[in-house]
Amino acid sequence: MKYRIIAISLIVSVLAFGIAGAQLFGPKTGLQPMRSAVDLIKKQPPLRVDQARLAQASPDSVHILVSLPQQRAYLFSGDNVVVDSPISSGKRGHESPAGQFKVLEKDANHFSSIYGDFVDRSGRVVRAGVSMRIDAAPSGTHYVGAAMKWFMRLTDEGVGMHVGILPGYPASHGCIRMPSDAAKLFYDHVKVGTPVEVQP
């Protein structure tokens, strides 16, 4: 009986030490700690501008090339890249359309007619990230479209280039998101009718 009690005490001690060790050192799962959005943004090379060539560019001489695989947008003046910007294109199920387009509209302070938030009378967001195609406004709220600053429309369906969040991968509902500085540069140097090629 005495030996049985000693054996049980020894087992309990070993288990307690093992649990404490697991809590102290943690399991080795091979998982990496979560990275912030800022870390992911840094994965993309930053905005690059050729200031000398940009100063000589005019809306009549520029065209845009968007590379979906590279997640970059380029403003060309003739054969020269004058602005090279990271982008975030459409995510799976909402892929950005590829092909030949033209800037159909420019709107410095555009708001989405499809994606946005439901807000109450005081302006407090009640439901964020809604789609007017599938979501109904809760009682006492109204729809406010997502801001799409420096908007350059490419399709009649509403796809365009504008300021947006760049998480480092395709994440939009089809539009070409850009950093604010880049979107402003593109906006200021294109006109309605500027050719845009989106490469798949």
Backbone as ProteinMPNN parsed JSONL, in Angstrom:
{"seq_chain_A": "MKYRIIAISLIVSVLAFGIAGAQLFGPKTGLQPMRSAVDLIKKQPPLRVDQARLAQASPDSVHILVSLPQQRAYLFSGDNVVVDSPISSGKRGHESPAGQFKVLEKDANHFSSIYGDFVDRSGRVVRAGVSMRIDAAPSGTHYVGAAMKWFMRLTDEGVGMHVGILPGYPASHGCIRMPSDAAKLFYDHVKVGTPVEVQP", "coords_chain_A": {"N_chain_A": [[0.838, -1.201, 0.0], [1.92, 1.191, 0.847], [3.911, 1.525, -1.084], [2.332, 1.796, -3.332], [1.063, 4.279, -2.912], [3.282, 5.964, -2.987], [4.045, 5.574, -5.654], [1.809, 6.605, -7.015], [1.944, 9.266, -6.179], [4.34, 9.996, -7.375], [3.689, 9.769, -10.105], [1.703, 11.765, -10.32], [3.267, 14.03, -9.797], [5.039, 14.012, -11.976], [3.21, 14.407, -14.078], [2.209, 16.947, -13.39], [4.533, 18.491, -13.627], [4.988, 18.182, -16.362], [2.74, 19.448, -17.489], [3.12, 22.061, -16.56], [5.52, 22.636, -17.849], [4.712, 22.54, -20.524], [2.993, 24.718, -20.58], [4.778, 26.745, -20.019], [6.785, 26.653, -21.999], [5.345, 26.129, -24.284], [3.624, 24.436, -26.98], [5.298, 23.009, -29.782], [4.296, 23.764, -32.666], [4.927, 24.493, -35.207], [3.674, 26.573, -36.41], [3.661, 29.929, -37.583], [3.892, 33.129, -35.959], [1.103, 35.412, -36.132], [1.138, 37.935, -38.619], [1.065, 41.488, -38.927], [-1.058, 43.696, -40.91], [0.528, 45.723, -41.883], [3.051, 44.532, -42.051], [2.538, 42.747, -44.132], [1.983, 44.483, -46.23], [4.493, 45.538, -46.64], [5.715, 43.559, -48.073], [5.363, 44.011, -50.762], [7.109, 45.703, -53.321], [7.781, 49.193, -52.97], [6.06, 52.229, -54.08], [7.324, 53.656, -57.082], [8.705, 56.413, -58.716], [9.566, 58.147, -61.626], [10.643, 61.112, -61.62], [11.658, 63.047, -63.407], [10.845, 62.19, -65.993], [8.129, 62.078, -65.507], [7.474, 64.738, -65.211], [7.508, 65.584, -67.801], [5.464, 64.234, -68.947], [2.233, 64.009, -70.489], [-1.392, 64.068, -70.545], [-2.068, 63.251, -73.112], [-0.009, 61.626, -73.903], [0.243, 59.404, -72.313], [-0.272, 56.008, -71.143], [-1.755, 53.184, -69.456], [-0.644, 50.249, -67.839], [-1.647, 47.331, -66.281], [-0.592, 44.727, -64.281], [-1.849, 41.799, -63.31], [-0.733, 39.317, -62.299], [1.712, 40.237, -61.218], [0.822, 42.113, -59.485], [1.002, 44.917, -59.885], [0.817, 48.287, -61.108], [1.422, 50.304, -63.902], [2.295, 53.468, -65.078], [2.793, 54.675, -68.177], [4.737, 56.829, -70.221], [4.855, 57.267, -73.423], [7.222, 54.914, -74.31], [8.29, 54.641, -71.83], [8.368, 53.835, -68.375], [6.88, 55.751, -65.976], [5.599, 55.868, -63.554], [5.417, 53.394, -61.114], [3.556, 51.226, -59.408], [2.429, 49.413, -56.47], [-0.454, 47.252, -56.273], [-3.777, 46.101, -55.361], [-5.725, 43.7, -56.605], [-8.799, 42.13, -57.816], [-10.218, 39.655, -55.682], [-10.55, 36.008, -55.411], [-13.348, 34.854, -57.142], [-14.229, 37.389, -57.501], [-12.673, 38.438, -59.523], [-10.528, 40.821, -61.105], [-11.321, 42.172, -64.281], [-9.615, 41.201, -67.251], [-7.948, 42.61, -70.117], [-8.379, 45.017, -72.811], [-8.953, 48.345, -72.094], [-10.44, 51.625, -71.557], [-10.113, 54.738, -69.831], [-13.102, 55.615, -68.559], [-14.371, 57.423, -66.97], [-13.625, 60.006, -64.646], [-13.462, 60.618, -61.224], [-12.922, 62.407, -58.498], [-13.857, 62.147, -55.874], [-15.349, 59.686, -55.465], [-17.988, 57.36, -54.61], [-18.879, 54.056, -53.779], [-21.62, 52.375, -55.309], [-22.438, 49.931, -54.665], [-20.93, 48.52, -52.649], [-20.397, 49.013, -49.17], [-21.385, 50.526, -46.083], [-23.945, 50.081, -43.56], [-25.396, 52.627, -41.815], [-26.473, 54.424, -38.847], [-28.722, 57.16, -37.854], [-27.03, 58.905, -36.543], [-24.671, 58.53, -37.758], [-23.209, 56.35, -36.979], [-21.633, 53.273, -37.623], [-23.512, 50.486, -38.251], [-23.633, 48.043, -39.577], [-20.895, 46.83, -41.235], [-19.104, 46.655, -44.383], [-21.012, 45.768, -46.336], [-23.028, 44.453, -49.045], [-25.002, 45.835, -51.5], [-26.249, 44.205, -53.219], [-26.935, 41.871, -51.942], [-27.487, 42.311, -49.223], [-29.772, 43.541, -46.725], [-30.888, 46.61, -45.403], [-30.762, 47.178, -41.934], [-33.47, 48.119, -39.731], [-33.914, 51.596, -39.34], [-31.501, 52.371, -40.366], [-29.262, 53.53, -42.985], [-27.773, 53.276, -46.247], [-24.312, 53.806, -46.891], [-21.993, 54.416, -49.271], [-18.791, 52.878, -49.951], [-15.805, 54.767, -49.796], [-14.035, 55.753, -52.687], [-11.615, 57.116, -53.543], [-10.028, 59.258, -55.968], [-11.002, 58.01, -58.307], [-10.943, 56.092, -61.26], [-12.77, 55.058, -63.745], [-13.122, 51.92, -65.392], [-14.878, 50.059, -66.499], [-18.338, 49.692, -67.507], [-19.713, 48.378, -65.577], [-18.681, 49.193, -63.202], [-16.06, 48.694, -62.354], [-12.926, 49.963, -61.477], [-9.985, 52.041, -60.985], [-8.595, 53.051, -57.927], [-8.037, 54.651, -54.692], [-7.181, 52.448, -52.05], [-7.07, 49.718, -49.623], [-4.108, 47.839, -49.371], [-3.361, 44.695, -48.888], [-1.314, 43.084, -49.694], [-1.934, 41.122, -51.441], [-4.38, 39.889, -53.893], [-7.476, 41.334, -53.131], [-9.786, 42.793, -53.497], [-13.175, 43.653, -54.648], [-13.035, 43.494, -57.326], [-12.128, 45.901, -58.336], [-9.145, 47.906, -58.964], [-7.1, 48.453, -56.491], [-5.1, 51.059, -55.069], [-2.195, 52.683, -53.578], [-2.607, 55.838, -51.884], [-0.925, 58.011, -52.783], [-0.044, 57.043, -55.261], [-2.457, 56.628, -56.68], [-3.341, 59.255, -56.919], [-1.307, 60.356, -58.541], [-1.637, 58.868, -60.929], [-4.286, 59.61, -61.513], [-4.054, 62.373, -61.917], [-2.609, 62.464, -64.258], [-3.89, 61.18, -66.318], [-6.568, 61.05, -68.752], [-10.07, 61.111, -69.617], [-10.552, 58.503, -71.753], [-7.953, 57.613, -71.877], [-5.833, 54.893, -72.71], [-5.967, 51.638, -71.195], [-4.425, 48.709, -70.298], [-5.072, 45.583, -68.987], [-3.396, 42.945, -67.8], [-3.754, 39.423, -67.698]], "CA_chain_A": [[0.0, 0.0, 0.0], [2.83, 2.335, 0.953], [4.572, 1.724, -2.382], [1.334, 2.264, -4.285], [0.884, 5.709, -2.656], [4.49, 6.632, -3.494], [3.991, 5.517, -7.117], [0.782, 7.549, -7.461], [2.485, 10.609, -5.946], [5.368, 10.223, -8.389], [2.997, 9.99, -11.387], [1.069, 13.087, -10.252], [4.338, 15.026, -9.892], [5.515, 14.029, -13.354], [2.174, 15.04, -14.885], [2.166, 18.377, -13.061], [5.723, 19.109, -14.217], [4.794, 18.2, -17.812], [1.763, 20.49, -17.819], [3.768, 23.356, -16.326], [6.505, 22.839, -18.912], [4.003, 22.842, -21.765], [2.493, 26.083, -20.488], [5.907, 27.67, -20.01], [7.508, 26.659, -23.276], [4.37, 26.066, -25.369], [3.82, 23.353, -27.939], [5.998, 23.367, -31.016], [3.359, 23.383, -33.724], [5.439, 24.885, -36.51], [2.937, 27.732, -36.897], [4.322, 31.21, -37.422], [3.004, 34.124, -35.357], [0.371, 36.228, -37.113], [1.775, 39.201, -38.977], [0.123, 42.586, -39.109], [-1.252, 44.134, -42.297], [1.684, 46.544, -42.251], [4.109, 43.61, -42.474], [2.183, 42.201, -45.433], [2.133, 45.551, -47.216], [5.919, 45.72, -46.909], [6.175, 42.534, -48.997], [5.332, 44.559, -52.11], [8.014, 46.84, -53.526], [7.04, 50.446, -52.824], [5.829, 53.103, -55.224], [8.522, 54.238, -57.693], [8.338, 57.491, -59.639], [10.626, 58.811, -62.375], [10.165, 62.493, -61.558], [12.05, 63.793, -64.613], [9.964, 61.808, -67.098], [6.761, 62.425, -65.135], [7.308, 66.178, -65.459], [7.336, 65.785, -69.248], [4.312, 63.451, -69.403], [0.965, 64.718, -70.653], [-2.499, 63.121, -70.711], [-2.118, 62.743, -74.482], [1.118, 60.736, -74.188], [0.361, 58.313, -71.343], [-1.18, 54.865, -71.09], [-1.617, 52.412, -68.213], [-0.551, 48.788, -67.897], [-1.862, 46.688, -64.987], [-0.214, 43.312, -64.284], [-2.492, 41.096, -62.202], [0.185, 38.383, -61.632], [2.733, 40.954, -60.466], [0.15, 43.055, -58.58], [1.6, 46.23, -60.128], [0.25, 49.148, -62.151], [2.478, 51.141, -64.482], [1.924, 54.596, -65.925], [3.792, 54.861, -69.222], [4.741, 57.963, -71.126], [5.516, 56.623, -74.556], [7.722, 53.584, -73.944], [8.968, 54.745, -70.535], [7.583, 53.75, -67.139], [7.109, 56.939, -65.153], [5.108, 55.526, -62.213], [5.329, 51.948, -60.904], [2.857, 51.171, -58.118], [1.769, 48.184, -56.032], [-1.914, 47.28, -56.323], [-4.502, 44.909, -54.909], [-6.794, 43.483, -57.578], [-9.945, 41.366, -57.336], [-9.989, 38.35, -55.055], [-11.192, 34.879, -56.07], [-14.795, 35.05, -57.231], [-14.446, 38.79, -57.882], [-11.44, 38.77, -60.228], [-10.511, 42.004, -61.973], [-11.356, 41.752, -65.684], [-8.418, 41.447, -68.063], [-8.233, 43.029, -71.481], [-8.102, 46.39, -73.213], [-9.979, 49.272, -71.608], [-10.124, 53.054, -71.557], [-10.681, 55.453, -68.7], [-14.432, 56.061, -68.973], [-14.826, 58.494, -66.083], [-12.757, 60.387, -63.533], [-14.234, 61.201, -60.127], [-11.969, 62.538, -57.388], [-14.479, 61.758, -54.606], [-16.363, 58.702, -55.826], [-18.452, 56.42, -53.593], [-19.437, 52.852, -54.384], [-23.066, 52.207, -55.263], [-22.703, 48.517, -54.338], [-20.276, 48.093, -51.409], [-20.272, 50.08, -48.18], [-21.828, 50.256, -44.713], [-25.236, 50.581, -43.09], [-25.151, 53.513, -40.673], [-27.692, 54.988, -38.262], [-28.904, 58.6, -38.062], [-25.893, 59.651, -35.987], [-23.479, 58.209, -38.535], [-22.518, 55.194, -36.411], [-21.718, 52.092, -38.486], [-24.239, 49.371, -37.645], [-23.102, 46.861, -40.278], [-19.829, 47.239, -42.152], [-18.742, 45.75, -45.472], [-22.205, 45.145, -46.901], [-23.249, 44.519, -50.489], [-26.388, 46.175, -51.805], [-26.81, 43.127, -54.035], [-27.413, 40.743, -51.125], [-27.797, 42.686, -47.838], [-30.879, 44.465, -46.485], [-30.569, 47.569, -44.34], [-31.537, 47.042, -40.693], [-34.382, 49.224, -39.458], [-33.303, 52.798, -38.788], [-30.174, 52.63, -40.956], [-29.225, 53.804, -44.41], [-26.539, 52.833, -46.906], [-23.272, 54.766, -47.25], [-21.042, 53.724, -50.137], [-17.365, 52.934, -49.612], [-15.057, 55.814, -50.495], [-13.155, 55.268, -53.755], [-10.978, 58.381, -53.931], [-9.269, 59.296, -57.224], [-11.592, 56.912, -59.076], [-10.819, 56.074, -62.718], [-13.637, 53.952, -64.163], [-12.674, 51.135, -66.542], [-15.996, 49.313, -67.087], [-19.681, 50.199, -67.203], [-20.192, 47.681, -64.382], [-18.188, 49.866, -61.998], [-14.666, 48.395, -62.028], [-12.04, 51.086, -61.73], [-8.756, 52.167, -60.203], [-8.846, 54.053, -56.891], [-7.343, 54.454, -53.42], [-7.729, 51.359, -51.25], [-6.156, 48.968, -48.762], [-3.272, 46.849, -50.055], [-2.864, 43.724, -47.915], [-0.2, 42.319, -50.245], [-2.476, 40.063, -52.305], [-5.677, 40.303, -54.431], [-8.437, 41.365, -52.025], [-10.907, 43.69, -53.769], [-14.338, 43.07, -55.313], [-12.824, 43.613, -58.765], [-11.399, 47.129, -58.642], [-7.695, 47.947, -58.796], [-6.767, 49.339, -55.372], [-3.77, 51.652, -55.151], [-1.874, 53.612, -52.494], [-3.136, 57.174, -52.141], [0.001, 58.805, -53.599], [-0.03, 56.514, -56.627], [-3.745, 56.891, -57.313], [-3.371, 60.691, -57.259], [-0.421, 60.562, -59.69], [-2.312, 58.338, -62.114], [-5.474, 60.433, -61.762], [-3.653, 63.693, -62.427], [-1.909, 62.392, -65.542], [-4.696, 60.528, -67.356], [-7.793, 61.742, -69.145], [-11.093, 60.207, -70.129], [-10.083, 57.998, -73.039], [-6.593, 57.047, -71.759], [-5.844, 53.427, -72.825], [-5.566, 50.832, -70.037], [-4.331, 47.281, -70.553], [-4.997, 44.752, -67.779], [-2.84, 41.643, -68.197], [-4.192, 38.342, -66.801]], "C_chain_A": [[0.874, 1.253, 0.0], [3.483, 2.613, -0.39], [3.609, 2.24, -3.438], [1.117, 3.771, -4.141], [2.075, 6.493, -3.198], [4.461, 6.681, -5.023], [2.977, 6.522, -7.668], [1.28, 8.975, -7.302], [3.508, 10.975, -7.008], [4.732, 10.517, -9.747], [2.363, 11.37, -11.422], [2.113, 14.185, -10.397], [4.843, 15.165, -11.32], [4.499, 14.722, -14.268], [2.117, 16.549, -14.642], [3.342, 19.109, -13.684], [5.575, 19.227, -15.738], [3.83, 19.284, -18.244], [2.38, 21.864, -17.657], [4.779, 23.659, -17.434], [5.845, 23.201, -20.229], [3.478, 24.267, -21.766], [3.619, 27.089, -20.597], [6.542, 27.782, -21.39], [6.585, 26.575, -24.49], [4.664, 24.928, -26.328], [4.517, 23.86, -29.184], [5.145, 22.879, -32.172], [3.899, 23.679, -35.114], [4.709, 26.084, -37.095], [3.713, 29.01, -36.626], [3.37, 32.18, -36.742], [2.332, 34.964, -36.431], [1.1, 37.54, -37.356], [0.704, 40.26, -39.202], [0.008, 42.929, -40.589], [-0.072, 44.966, -42.784], [2.828, 45.661, -42.738], [3.819, 43.06, -43.869], [2.345, 43.24, -46.532], [3.601, 45.71, -47.611], [6.472, 44.659, -47.859], [6.217, 43.061, -50.428], [6.338, 45.69, -52.23], [7.223, 48.143, -53.507], [6.835, 51.17, -54.155], [7.153, 53.665, -55.729], [8.082, 55.252, -58.746], [9.586, 58.048, -60.297], [10.198, 60.273, -62.527], [10.489, 63.278, -62.832], [11.111, 63.476, -65.773], [8.512, 62.166, -66.792], [6.481, 63.899, -65.435], [7.05, 66.466, -66.933], [6.096, 65.069, -69.793], [3.076, 64.34, -69.52], [-0.149, 63.684, -70.81], [-2.611, 62.54, -72.12], [-1.035, 61.707, -74.776], [1.162, 59.499, -73.294], [-0.614, 57.178, -71.641], [-0.841, 54.059, -69.846], [-1.528, 50.932, -68.55], [-0.716, 48.265, -66.476], [-1.497, 45.217, -65.132], [-0.849, 42.638, -63.071], [-1.549, 40.088, -61.534], [1.22, 39.086, -60.765], [2.146, 41.892, -59.423], [0.825, 44.427, -58.638], [0.79, 46.967, -61.186], [1.343, 50.1, -62.602], [1.842, 52.252, -65.306], [3.076, 54.827, -66.889], [3.614, 56.219, -69.871], [5.536, 57.5, -72.331], [5.917, 55.219, -74.16], [8.355, 53.549, -72.555], [7.995, 54.653, -69.37], [7.902, 54.969, -66.296], [6.599, 56.75, -63.726], [4.908, 54.014, -62.161], [4.77, 51.754, -59.499], [2.394, 49.764, -57.764], [0.256, 48.363, -56.113], [-2.467, 46.113, -55.517], [-5.704, 44.773, -55.829], [-7.889, 42.611, -56.967], [-9.583, 40.0, -56.797], [-10.75, 37.261, -55.816], [-12.719, 35.042, -56.013], [-15.177, 36.458, -57.623], [-13.241, 39.287, -58.677], [-11.588, 40.033, -61.074], [-10.513, 41.541, -63.427], [-10.063, 42.111, -66.401], [-8.852, 41.886, -69.454], [-7.855, 44.475, -71.725], [-9.27, 47.291, -72.799], [-9.549, 50.709, -71.882], [-10.697, 53.653, -70.285], [-11.999, 56.06, -69.171], [-14.917, 57.27, -68.184], [-13.752, 58.765, -65.054], [-13.617, 61.073, -62.474], [-13.335, 61.217, -58.891], [-12.537, 62.058, -56.062], [-15.652, 60.811, -54.847], [-16.734, 57.834, -54.623], [-19.125, 55.248, -54.292], [-20.955, 52.825, -54.247], [-23.445, 50.782, -54.852], [-22.164, 48.137, -52.957], [-20.105, 49.272, -50.45], [-20.731, 49.627, -46.814], [-23.272, 50.699, -44.532], [-24.968, 51.391, -41.831], [-26.474, 54.041, -40.14], [-27.721, 56.505, -38.457], [-27.725, 59.425, -37.558], [-24.593, 59.378, -36.742], [-22.692, 57.031, -38.014], [-22.726, 53.986, -37.325], [-22.383, 50.955, -37.721], [-23.8, 48.048, -38.267], [-22.115, 47.33, -41.319], [-19.646, 46.198, -43.252], [-19.924, 45.046, -46.102], [-22.213, 45.274, -48.418], [-24.72, 44.81, -50.729], [-27.048, 45.108, -52.673], [-27.427, 42.031, -53.181], [-27.864, 41.131, -49.724], [-28.966, 43.665, -47.779], [-30.535, 45.349, -45.296], [-31.407, 47.293, -43.104], [-32.402, 48.283, -40.469], [-33.637, 50.405, -38.832], [-31.927, 53.109, -39.342], [-30.329, 52.987, -42.426], [-27.845, 53.425, -44.947], [-25.606, 54.007, -47.175], [-22.204, 54.009, -48.033], [-19.602, 53.896, -49.687], [-16.679, 54.012, -50.441], [-14.092, 55.186, -51.488], [-12.448, 56.491, -54.362], [-10.087, 58.203, -55.161], [-9.706, 58.147, -58.149], [-11.431, 57.136, -60.573], [-11.579, 54.844, -63.215], [-13.102, 53.272, -65.417], [-13.81, 50.397, -67.23], [-17.321, 49.959, -66.699], [-20.235, 49.561, -65.931], [-19.615, 48.253, -63.09], [-16.763, 49.545, -61.592], [-13.803, 49.595, -62.391], [-10.784, 51.0, -60.897], [-8.991, 53.281, -59.185], [-8.024, 53.739, -55.641], [-8.002, 53.307, -52.657], [-6.642, 50.675, -50.447], [-5.42, 47.923, -49.584], [-2.727, 45.858, -49.025], [-1.693, 42.888, -48.428], [-0.637, 41.199, -51.165], [-3.814, 40.561, -52.863], [-6.762, 40.224, -53.354], [-9.679, 42.198, -52.306], [-12.09, 42.915, -54.356], [-14.236, 43.229, -56.835], [-12.054, 44.854, -59.162], [-9.894, 46.953, -58.433], [-7.4, 48.954, -57.68], [-5.326, 49.815, -55.484], [-3.483, 52.456, -53.89], [-2.339, 55.014, -52.873], [-2.236, 57.999, -53.057], [-0.013, 58.359, -55.06], [-1.331, 56.835, -57.347], [-3.842, 58.351, -57.747], [-2.495, 60.974, -58.482], [-1.074, 60.064, -60.978], [-3.47, 59.256, -62.501], [-5.105, 61.76, -62.42], [-3.071, 63.642, -63.829], [-2.672, 61.639, -66.633], [-5.904, 61.395, -67.674], [-8.839, 60.692, -69.491], [-10.685, 59.808, -71.548], [-8.691, 57.41, -72.991], [-6.667, 55.52, -71.843], [-5.32, 52.747, -71.553], [-5.561, 49.369, -70.454], [-4.2, 46.552, -69.227], [-4.589, 43.352, -68.215], [-3.248, 40.563, -67.205], [-3.016, 37.606, -66.186]], "O_chain_A": [[0.624, 2.22, -0.719], [3.606, 3.766, -0.804], [3.988, 3.01, -4.32], [0.999, 4.471, -5.146], [1.906, 7.556, -3.797], [4.808, 7.699, -5.622], [3.243, 7.205, -8.657], [1.067, 9.809, -8.183], [3.548, 12.11, -7.485], [5.181, 11.414, -10.461], [2.464, 12.076, -12.425], [1.854, 15.185, -11.066], [5.051, 16.272, -11.817], [4.873, 15.522, -15.126], [1.991, 17.33, -15.585], [3.185, 20.211, -14.209], [5.977, 20.227, -16.334], [4.062, 19.966, -19.242], [2.196, 22.737, -18.505], [4.882, 24.795, -17.898], [6.337, 24.054, -20.967], [3.5, 24.95, -22.79], [3.455, 28.156, -21.189], [6.8, 28.881, -21.88], [6.992, 26.912, -25.601], [5.811, 24.505, -26.472], [4.34, 25.01, -29.585], [5.254, 21.731, -32.602], [3.374, 23.162, -36.101], [5.079, 26.567, -38.165], [4.343, 29.159, -35.579], [2.157, 32.074, -36.922], [2.898, 35.204, -37.497], [1.61, 38.171, -36.43], [-0.416, 39.958, -39.613], [0.834, 42.528, -41.408], [0.284, 44.918, -43.962], [3.498, 45.991, -43.717], [4.726, 42.92, -44.69], [2.79, 42.922, -47.634], [3.914, 45.983, -48.77], [7.567, 44.823, -48.398], [7.03, 42.599, -51.228], [6.42, 46.544, -51.347], [6.091, 48.178, -53.99], [7.362, 50.775, -55.195], [7.999, 54.095, -54.944], [7.201, 54.978, -59.561], [10.555, 58.384, -59.616], [9.473, 60.619, -63.459], [9.678, 64.087, -63.283], [10.636, 64.382, -66.457], [7.75, 62.515, -67.694], [5.383, 64.256, -65.862], [6.441, 67.481, -67.272], [5.718, 65.264, -70.948], [2.897, 65.291, -68.759], [0.124, 62.54, -71.172], [-3.18, 61.465, -72.306], [-1.116, 60.99, -75.773], [2.017, 58.634, -73.482], [-1.637, 57.367, -72.299], [0.226, 54.228, -69.255], [-2.236, 50.429, -69.422], [-0.01, 48.7, -65.566], [-2.028, 44.529, -66.004], [-0.436, 42.878, -61.936], [-1.551, 39.996, -60.307], [1.572, 38.59, -59.695], [2.87, 42.411, -58.574], [1.169, 45.019, -57.615], [0.161, 46.352, -62.047], [2.095, 50.634, -61.787], [0.96, 52.004, -66.128], [4.193, 55.136, -66.475], [2.495, 56.699, -70.05], [6.757, 57.359, -72.26], [5.084, 54.422, -73.729], [8.901, 52.522, -72.152], [6.944, 55.294, -69.364], [9.058, 55.199, -65.939], [7.095, 57.385, -62.796], [4.302, 53.429, -63.059], [5.431, 52.079, -58.513], [2.007, 48.999, -58.647], [-0.252, 49.481, -56.032], [-1.72, 45.251, -55.052], [-6.593, 45.624, -55.834], [-7.908, 42.38, -55.758], [-8.761, 39.282, -57.366], [-11.501, 37.553, -56.747], [-13.288, 35.332, -54.961], [-16.311, 36.708, -58.032], [-12.831, 40.437, -58.521], [-12.634, 40.277, -61.677], [-9.783, 40.612, -63.775], [-9.492, 43.181, -66.187], [-9.956, 41.585, -69.909], [-7.112, 45.08, -70.953], [-10.426, 47.017, -73.122], [-8.449, 50.968, -72.37], [-11.661, 53.13, -69.726], [-12.019, 56.908, -70.064], [-15.756, 58.039, -68.652], [-13.043, 57.85, -64.634], [-14.392, 61.981, -62.774], [-13.031, 60.172, -58.315], [-11.781, 61.604, -55.202], [-16.791, 61.1, -54.482], [-15.915, 57.6, -53.735], [-19.847, 55.425, -55.273], [-21.506, 53.201, -53.213], [-24.626, 50.464, -54.708], [-22.87, 47.498, -52.176], [-19.726, 50.371, -50.852], [-20.499, 48.483, -46.422], [-23.765, 51.571, -45.248], [-24.371, 50.882, -40.881], [-27.469, 54.105, -40.863], [-26.861, 57.068, -39.134], [-27.449, 60.507, -38.076], [-23.544, 59.927, -36.406], [-21.619, 56.727, -38.536], [-23.846, 53.706, -37.751], [-21.89, 50.515, -36.683], [-23.619, 47.054, -37.565], [-22.452, 48.134, -42.188], [-19.983, 45.026, -43.085], [-19.854, 43.849, -46.378], [-21.498, 46.095, -48.994], [-25.587, 44.103, -50.215], [-28.267, 45.108, -52.841], [-28.337, 41.334, -53.629], [-28.567, 40.35, -49.082], [-29.131, 44.507, -48.662], [-29.962, 44.889, -44.309], [-32.629, 47.183, -43.199], [-32.09, 49.365, -40.966], [-32.836, 50.233, -37.914], [-31.251, 54.011, -38.849], [-31.382, 52.777, -43.028], [-26.885, 53.275, -44.191], [-26.039, 55.066, -47.627], [-21.588, 53.076, -47.518], [-19.234, 54.923, -49.117], [-16.939, 54.152, -51.636], [-13.413, 54.208, -51.173], [-12.657, 56.842, -55.523], [-9.48, 57.152, -55.366], [-8.876, 57.419, -58.694], [-11.735, 58.209, -61.093], [-11.084, 53.721, -63.115], [-12.687, 53.928, -66.372], [-13.726, 50.13, -68.428], [-17.415, 50.674, -65.701], [-21.116, 50.124, -65.281], [-20.016, 47.845, -62.0], [-16.285, 50.066, -60.584], [-13.933, 50.168, -63.473], [-10.547, 50.016, -60.196], [-9.522, 54.336, -59.532], [-7.394, 52.685, -55.551], [-9.228, 53.202, -52.618], [-5.459, 50.996, -50.564], [-6.021, 47.212, -50.389], [-1.733, 46.148, -48.359], [-1.14, 42.075, -47.687], [0.189, 40.41, -51.623], [-4.343, 41.555, -52.366], [-6.95, 39.176, -52.736], [-10.548, 42.306, -51.441], [-12.028, 41.699, -54.537], [-15.236, 43.112, -57.543], [-11.398, 44.874, -60.203], [-9.439, 45.991, -57.815], [-7.447, 50.164, -57.902], [-4.447, 49.08, -55.932], [-4.413, 52.871, -53.199], [-2.451, 55.335, -54.057], [-2.721, 58.621, -54.002], [0.003, 59.182, -55.976], [-1.312, 57.266, -58.5], [-4.366, 58.649, -58.821], [-2.888, 61.742, -59.361], [-1.064, 60.758, -61.995], [-3.617, 59.632, -63.664], [-5.764, 62.206, -63.36], [-3.038, 64.659, -64.522], [-2.166, 61.475, -67.743], [-6.215, 62.347, -66.957], [-8.516, 59.513, -69.64], [-10.5, 60.656, -72.421], [-8.266, 56.768, -73.951], [-7.466, 54.904, -71.137], [-4.368, 53.211, -70.926], [-6.578, 48.847, -70.911], [-3.316, 46.866, -68.429], [-5.335, 42.661, -68.909], [-3.107, 40.754, -65.997], [-3.211, 36.67, -65.409]]}, "name": "protein", "num_of_chains": 1, "seq": "MKYRIIAISLIVSVLAFGIAGAQLFGPKTGLQPMRSAVDLIKKQPPLRVDQARLAQASPDSVHILVSLPQQRAYLFSGDNVVVDSPISSGKRGHESPAGQFKVLEKDANHFSSIYGDFVDRSGRVVRAGVSMRIDAAPSGTHYVGAAMKWFMRLTDEGVGMHVGILPGYPASHGCIRMPSDAAKLFYDHVKVGTPVEVQP"}
